[in-house]
Amino acid sequence: LLKEIWKAKYIYLALLPSVLLIGVFLYYPAITGLIYSFFEWNPGSESHFIGFDNYKRMFQDQYVIEGLKNLSLLMITGIIKFMIPPLIVAELLFWLRNRVAAYWFRTIFVSSMVLPAVANILIWQNIYSGQSGLLNEFLKLIGLGNMTQAWLANPDTALWAIIFIGFPFISILHLLVYYAGLLSISSELKDAAMIDGASNFRIIRSIHLPLLKGQ
């Protein structure tokens, strides 16, 4: 093992700064946060060890319980948003027969990556604005003015408004990963399935999805 490490010593040295930065800015705060969760933490003065008291109090706090429910919903919908729409678009690009058209569609999707995340959030903030937001103006236009509201300020709609940010949920990174996975599948498998009479849907279900598990 030491011989292998010595052979690749320059690679390890090149990786070391990144590992140190990750350790200092990600792992160290997380570990210290976990340690301090067992203390009655008083910044600037002495902290006292109280065991699991903070956790007991946390799980008796109605706001924390409600927050965990909302977090679970955000995680579940996030998984759905980042898996299904990009996979559908990747499949549609894969089945395009015209390679030139496929190239331009890929370019159109990938070009959207240049839009910063902050700008994207600001756009959606303006869509949901209670004053003259695009969503409220659209509802007025189609005669549903009675449904207008401050979408991010209403407890009944705020969570779903946040979940809906990013519609139609085509994450470019996930799209590229799925599309690269589809391109890596041997065309012989698809050709053999088509000779056996498999439909496009059957090819997706029996060949593409099993072989995309890694992605």
C-alpha positions as CSV (number, residue, x, y, z in Angstrom):
1,L,0.0,0.0,0.0
2,L,2.8,2.4,0.9
3,K,4.5,1.7,-2.4
4,E,1.3,2.5,-4.3
5,I,0.9,5.7,-2.4
6,W,4.5,6.7,-3.0
7,K,4.1,6.1,-6.8
8,A,1.1,8.5,-6.8
9,K,2.6,10.9,-4.3
10,Y,2.2,13.9,-6.6
11,I,-1.5,13.1,-7.1
12,Y,-2.0,12.9,-3.4
13,L,-0.3,16.2,-2.9
14,A,-2.5,17.8,-5.6
15,L,-5.6,16.5,-3.8
16,L,-4.5,17.6,-0.4
17,P,-5.5,21.3,-0.6
18,S,-9.1,20.3,-1.7
19,V,-9.3,17.7,1.1
20,L,-8.1,20.3,3.7
21,L,-10.7,22.9,2.5
22,I,-13.5,20.4,2.5
23,G,-12.4,19.3,6.1
24,V,-12.2,22.9,7.4
25,F,-15.4,24.3,5.8
26,L,-17.7,21.2,5.7
27,Y,-16.7,18.5,8.1
28,Y,-15.3,20.6,11.0
29,P,-18.5,22.7,11.3
30,A,-20.7,19.6,11.1
31,I,-18.7,17.7,13.7
32,T,-18.5,20.7,16.1
33,G,-22.2,21.3,15.6
34,L,-22.9,17.7,16.6
35,I,-20.7,18.0,19.7
36,Y,-22.3,21.2,20.8
37,S,-25.7,19.7,20.5
38,F,-25.0,17.8,23.7
39,F,-24.2,21.1,25.6
40,E,-26.1,24.1,26.8
41,W,-24.0,26.3,24.5
42,N,-23.3,29.8,25.7
43,P,-21.1,31.7,23.2
44,G,-18.4,33.7,25.0
45,S,-18.9,31.8,28.3
46,E,-18.7,28.3,29.7
47,S,-20.9,25.7,28.1
48,H,-22.4,22.8,30.2
49,F,-22.9,19.2,29.1
50,I,-26.6,18.3,29.2
51,G,-26.7,15.1,27.3
52,F,-29.8,14.5,25.2
53,D,-31.9,17.3,26.7
54,N,-31.6,19.5,23.6
55,Y,-32.9,16.6,21.5
56,K,-35.8,15.9,23.9
57,R,-36.8,19.5,23.8
58,M,-36.4,19.6,20.0
59,F,-38.8,16.7,19.4
60,Q,-41.4,18.3,21.7
61,D,-41.3,21.5,19.8
62,Q,-44.2,21.8,17.4
63,Y,-42.3,24.1,15.0
64,V,-39.5,21.5,14.7
65,I,-41.9,18.7,14.1
66,E,-43.7,20.7,11.4
67,G,-40.3,21.7,9.9
68,L,-39.3,18.0,9.7
69,K,-42.5,17.2,7.9
70,N,-41.9,20.0,5.4
71,L,-38.3,18.9,5.0
72,S,-39.4,15.4,4.2
73,L,-41.9,16.6,1.6
74,L,-39.2,18.8,0.0
75,M,-36.8,15.9,-0.1
76,I,-39.3,13.5,-1.7
77,T,-40.5,16.0,-4.3
78,G,-36.8,17.0,-4.9
79,I,-35.9,13.4,-5.8
80,I,-38.9,13.2,-8.1
81,K,-38.1,16.5,-9.8
82,F,-34.4,15.6,-10.3
83,M,-35.1,12.1,-11.6
84,I,-38.2,11.9,-13.8
85,P,-38.3,15.1,-15.9
86,P,-34.6,15.0,-16.9
87,L,-34.8,11.3,-17.7
88,I,-37.9,11.9,-19.9
89,V,-36.1,14.6,-21.8
90,A,-32.9,12.5,-22.1
91,E,-35.0,9.7,-23.6
92,L,-36.6,12.1,-26.0
93,L,-33.2,13.4,-27.1
94,F,-31.9,9.9,-27.5
95,W,-34.8,8.8,-29.8
96,L,-34.4,11.8,-32.1
97,R,-33.4,10.3,-35.5
98,N,-32.0,13.6,-36.8
99,R,-28.5,14.0,-35.3
100,V,-28.4,17.7,-36.2
101,A,-31.7,18.3,-34.4
102,A,-30.5,16.4,-31.4
103,Y,-27.3,18.5,-31.3
104,W,-29.3,21.8,-31.3
105,F,-31.8,20.6,-28.7
106,R,-28.9,19.6,-26.4
107,T,-27.3,23.0,-27.0
108,I,-30.6,24.8,-26.1
109,F,-30.9,22.9,-22.9
110,V,-27.3,23.1,-21.8
111,S,-27.2,26.9,-22.6
112,S,-29.6,27.4,-19.7
113,M,-26.8,26.5,-17.3
114,V,-25.3,30.0,-17.8
115,L,-28.3,31.5,-15.9
116,P,-27.1,31.9,-12.3
117,A,-29.1,30.3,-9.5
118,V,-29.7,33.7,-7.8
119,A,-31.2,35.1,-11.0
120,N,-33.4,32.1,-11.3
121,I,-34.7,32.6,-7.7
122,L,-35.3,36.3,-8.4
123,I,-37.3,35.4,-11.5
124,W,-39.5,33.1,-9.5
125,Q,-39.9,35.6,-6.7
126,N,-41.3,38.0,-9.3
127,I,-43.6,35.3,-10.6
128,Y,-45.0,34.8,-7.1
129,S,-45.1,38.5,-6.1
130,G,-48.4,39.4,-4.4
131,Q,-48.4,42.9,-6.0
132,S,-47.9,42.5,-9.8
133,G,-46.4,39.0,-10.1
134,L,-46.8,37.1,-13.3
135,L,-48.9,34.4,-11.8
136,N,-51.4,36.8,-10.3
137,E,-51.6,38.8,-13.5
138,F,-52.2,35.6,-15.5
139,L,-55.0,34.6,-13.1
140,K,-56.6,38.0,-13.6
141,L,-56.3,37.7,-17.4
142,I,-58.2,34.4,-17.5
143,G,-60.9,35.7,-15.1
144,L,-59.7,34.1,-11.9
145,G,-58.7,37.3,-10.1
146,N,-60.4,36.0,-6.9
147,M,-57.6,33.5,-6.6
148,T,-54.7,36.0,-6.5
149,Q,-52.7,36.2,-3.4
150,A,-49.2,36.6,-1.9
151,W,-48.1,33.0,-2.7
152,L,-44.9,33.0,-0.6
153,A,-46.6,34.7,2.3
154,N,-49.6,32.5,2.7
155,P,-48.9,29.4,4.9
156,D,-51.3,27.3,2.8
157,T,-49.4,27.9,-0.5
158,A,-45.8,28.9,0.5
159,L,-44.4,25.3,0.7
160,W,-45.9,24.2,-2.6
161,A,-44.8,27.5,-4.2
162,I,-41.2,26.7,-3.2
163,I,-41.6,23.1,-4.4
164,F,-42.8,24.4,-7.8
165,I,-39.7,26.7,-8.3
166,G,-37.7,25.5,-11.3
167,F,-40.7,24.2,-13.3
168,P,-40.5,22.2,-15.7
169,F,-37.7,20.8,-13.4
170,I,-35.2,19.9,-16.2
171,S,-32.0,19.9,-14.2
172,I,-29.3,20.2,-16.9
173,L,-26.6,18.3,-14.9
174,H,-29.0,15.3,-14.4
175,L,-30.1,15.5,-18.0
176,L,-26.5,15.2,-19.2
177,V,-25.7,12.4,-16.9
178,Y,-28.8,10.4,-18.1
179,Y,-28.1,11.2,-21.7
180,A,-24.5,10.2,-21.5
181,G,-25.7,6.9,-19.9
182,L,-28.1,6.3,-22.7
183,L,-25.3,6.9,-25.3
184,S,-23.0,4.4,-23.5
185,I,-25.6,1.6,-23.9
186,S,-24.6,-0.7,-26.8
187,S,-26.8,-0.1,-29.9
188,E,-26.6,-3.8,-30.5
189,L,-28.9,-4.4,-27.5
190,K,-31.5,-2.0,-29.0
191,D,-31.2,-3.5,-32.5
192,A,-31.6,-7.1,-31.2
193,A,-34.7,-6.0,-29.1
194,M,-36.2,-4.3,-32.2
195,I,-35.6,-7.4,-34.3
196,D,-37.5,-9.4,-31.6
197,G,-40.4,-7.0,-32.0
198,A,-39.9,-4.9,-28.8
199,S,-41.6,-1.5,-28.9
200,N,-39.7,1.7,-27.9
201,F,-41.5,1.6,-24.5
202,R,-40.4,-2.0,-23.9
203,I,-36.8,-1.0,-24.8
204,I,-36.9,1.8,-22.3
205,R,-38.4,-0.4,-19.6
206,S,-36.3,-3.5,-20.1
207,I,-32.9,-2.1,-21.4
208,H,-32.5,1.6,-20.7
209,L,-33.8,1.8,-17.1
210,P,-31.9,-1.3,-15.8
211,L,-28.7,-0.1,-17.4
212,L,-29.1,3.5,-16.1
213,K,-29.1,2.3,-12.5
214,G,-25.5,3.4,-12.1
215,Q,-26.3,6.9,-13.3
